[in-house]
Amino acid sequence: MKDPDEDDRGKLKRLLKYLKGTIYLPLILAADSMSFIRWWIDASFAVHMDMKGQTGAMMSFGEGAVNSFSRKQKLNAKSSTEAEVIGVDDGIPAVLWTRYFVESQGYEVKQNVIGQDNISAALLEENGKASSSRRTKHMNIRYFFITDRVQAGEVTIERVPTDQMWSDVLTKPLQGQKFRLMRAKLQNVPIDYNDDTVIEGEGTTIKRVDEVAEGDRKTKHHGDGRSVRKNYDGLKKHAPSALRLVKAGPKKIKSISWGKPSPQECVGVHAKRAGSWKKHRRVHVAPAAASE
């Protein structure tokens, strides 16, 4: 960054604070159908110092963003409509490549939809110069490559409400509930996610546990403030690689034991380093191991 000031320093500190608090933020993908590819492409008009716009896009087969990007536009636009068309032009290579790739894997793509929240931009992309007006007649013909792909049936333009344009978070800074909602759609996590959140899937639960060393004793601090203490004799000798928790209920831990999980169970667990343990670690909660 050129000539940063105190305001920029504050923004950097806020960013680092967010990253520290979401170290274990997962991306959870789910596909409803490989025949339906859904894109959300959005643009913000004149948000940079040189008055250029920002393009944001995400793609999903059902839940979670399989592909997403955020790019500064290379041209200055004269209106938000033009910025939106430039944004789709930025994203159309990825839109087409994704369709071709899925088809090459043996799937039939029935729908390849681009969501747009700007009605004027959607009409230009669908109809080309036929929907052009005095304010858009200057637009470069290259942007109507989109119209060619629409007419060829490879892409469909669909209007979506602005509050359901999930790539909006990739075009400009958002805060509060709106940011958390957009992040939830991108990552497929709860809206109020933090690193203490328990995310349950099919047969597995992942939870963060903070460890605070006290000599040969460890204190396990859980997200709801509960703690369980246990004396680990011979910890250094055995050097276990993971903490396995067995839950008996939503507010009670049945037992805690050290053990080496299988590769399928181990999720991002830090190994022992220089005789001490990392403060933060992720552990696998194995319901099937309740008898251990």
Residue pairs with C-beta under 8 A, 6 or more apart in sequence:
1 8
21 194
21 195
22 193
22 194
22 195
23 195
23 280
24 195
24 206
24 208
24 268
24 282
25 187
25 189
25 193
25 195
26 187
26 189
26 199
26 206
27 64
27 65
27 187
27 188
28 63
28 64
28 187
28 188
28 189
28 199
28 201
29 61
29 63
29 64
29 66
29 188
30 61
30 62
30 63
30 64
30 188
31 61
31 62
32 61
32 62
32 63
33 61
33 62
34 61
34 102
34 105
34 107
34 109
35 107
35 108
35 109
35 110
35 111
36 61
36 109
36 110
36 111
36 113
37 59
37 61
37 98
37 99
37 102
37 109
37 111
37 112
37 113
38 59
38 60
38 61
38 111
38 113
38 115
39 57
39 58
39 59
39 91
39 95
39 112
39 113
39 114
39 115
40 57
40 58
40 59
40 114
40 115
40 160
40 165
40 166
40 167
41 55
41 56
41 57
41 87
41 88
41 90
41 91
41 95
41 114
41 115
41 116
41 167
42 55
42 56
42 57
42 84
42 87
42 117
42 165
42 167
42 168
42 170
42 171
43 53
43 54
43 55
43 56
43 73
43 80
43 83
43 84
43 86
43 87
43 171
44 53
44 54
44 56
44 83
44 171
44 172
45 53
45 77
45 79
45 80
45 83
46 52
46 53
46 76
46 77
46 83
47 53
47 54
47 171
47 172
48 54
48 72
50 76
51 76
52 72
52 73
52 74
52 75
52 76
52 77
53 72
53 73
53 77
53 83
53 86
53 87
53 171
54 70
54 71
54 72
54 73
54 170
54 171
54 172
55 69
55 70
55 71
55 72
55 73
55 86
55 87
55 90
55 91
55 171
56 68
56 69
56 70
56 87
56 167
56 168
56 169
56 170
56 171
57 67
57 68
57 69
57 70
57 87
57 90
57 91
57 94
57 167
57 170
58 65
58 67
58 68
58 166
58 167
58 170
58 186
59 65
59 66
59 67
59 68
59 94
59 95
59 98
60 66
63 188
64 186
64 187
64 188
65 166
65 185
65 186
65 187
67 94
67 98
68 167
68 170
68 186
69 91
69 94
69 170
70 170
70 171
71 90
73 83
73 86
73 87
73 90
75 86
77 83
77 86
78 135
78 138
79 135
79 136
80 118
81 118
81 120
81 121
81 124
81 135
81 136
82 136
82 139
84 116
84 118
84 120
84 121
85 121
85 124
85 125
85 139
85 143
85 146
86 143
88 114
88 116
88 121
88 125
88 146
89 142
89 143
89 145
89 146
91 114
92 145
92 146
92 149
92 155
95 112
95 114
95 155
96 149
96 154
96 155
98 112
99 109
99 112
99 154
99 155
102 109
103 109
111 156
112 154
112 155
112 156
113 155
113 156
113 157
113 158
114 125
114 155
114 156
114 157
114 158
115 158
115 159
115 160
115 164
115 165
116 122
116 125
116 157
116 158
116 159
116 160
117 159
117 160
117 161
117 162
117 164
117 165
119 159
120 131
120 136
122 157
122 158
122 159
123 131
124 131
124 132
124 136
124 139
124 143
124 144
124 147
125 146
125 147
125 150
125 157
126 147
126 150
126 157
127 147
128 144
128 147
129 137
129 144
132 139
146 155
149 155
150 156
150 157
162 168
166 182
166 185
166 186
168 174
168 182
169 178
169 179
169 182
169 183
169 186
174 182
177 191
180 191
180 192
180 193
181 191
183 189
183 193
184 190
184 191
184 193
187 193
189 197
189 199
190 197
190 199
193 199
195 208
195 280
196 207
196 208
196 222
196 223
196 224
197 223
198 205
198 206
198 207
198 223
199 205
199 206
203 287
203 288
204 284
204 285
204 286
205 247
205 284
205 285
205 287
206 267
206 282
206 283
206 284
206 285
207 222
207 223
207 245
207 282
207 283
207 285
208 223
208 280
208 281
208 282
208 283
209 220
209 221
209 222
209 243
209 245
209 281
209 282
209 283
210 220
210 221
210 279
210 280
211 218
211 219
211 220
211 221
211 277
211 278
211 279
211 280
211 281
212 218
212 219
212 221
212 279
213 276
213 277
216 231
216 232
216 233
216 235
217 229
217 230
217 231
217 232
218 229
218 230
218 232
218 235
218 277
219 227
219 228
219 229
220 227
220 228
220 229
220 230
220 243
220 256
221 227
222 228
222 253
224 251
226 251
226 253
228 253
228 256
230 256
232 258
235 258
236 275
238 258
239 272
240 258
240 259
240 260
241 260
241 261
241 266
241 269
241 271
241 272
242 258
242 259
242 260
242 261
242 265
242 266
242 269
242 283
242 284
243 256
243 258
243 269
243 281
243 283
244 256
244 257
244 258
244 259
244 261
244 265
244 283
244 284
244 285
244 286
244 289
244 292
245 253
245 256
245 283
245 285
246 253
246 254
246 255
246 256
246 257
246 285
246 286
246 287
246 289
246 290
246 292
247 253
247 254
247 285
247 287
248 254
248 290
254 290
255 292
257 292
259 292
261 269
261 284
261 286
265 284
265 286
266 284
267 282
267 283
267 284
268 281
268 282
269 281
269 282
269 283
269 284
270 277
270 278
270 280
270 281
